[in-house]
């Protein structure tokens, strides 16, 4: 792809207004005041060119002004440095396509002239022409940017080192130079207990206070089964040790002193009724 470039005009408002300059190097926004950028003319081969008038006006120079010793630029001639600046980076956009700009500068106090000898009669008569003009010299420069992991590491290492040095200087000043150094030191360092003692306390807290005796035999009551009595159901035999709820209540009852009967053992078989 063909690279695109534009002429940078720094001061000439009339030049920007005449050629409808661009606001920046790659955009399409038009402006009529300086600074601005002008698109170049192109030859049939796609080469850039500008007229000498445009280059001199872009350099903010008038050839009819005095250069030195009361002589104008037209009389002394001058040198114009055309700097071609390449770049591929735009602010807030990052890396992009490679573009270039033409930036013309007139060298102050410089002159340019050349002599041409025109012979009317060889070795007998000649006319010496003293020509003054504008000498244009191009110089290429610029900055092409790209990502470099090595440079990233260098920048990070340098930044971390500077942070460490800044922290060291701040701590030294706070603990040894400032009036309240003792107070700053107490707030900077926190005293902690011995972690070995702390672990022992945690383990002692987790252990039971009265551990069970492994050698002590376990006590259990033997199961007692009674025979089924008439009138018993399954719920009456739920607790064989206590018997039926009625029997348990009768076993705890206090005998009536006015009665000749005594509490009957529920396990006794009831007597058969008398028959006539």
PyMOL commands that set and color helices and strands:
alter all, ss='L'
color gray80, all
select helices_A, chain A and resi 13-19+52-58+73-76+149-177+181-188+195-206+234-237+245-251
alter helices_A, ss='H'
color red, helices_A
select strands_A, chain A and resi 4-9+36-39+41-42+48-49+66-68+71-72+78-90+94-106+113-121+125-132+134-143
alter strands_A, ss='S'
color yellow, strands_A
deselect
rebuild
show_as cartoon
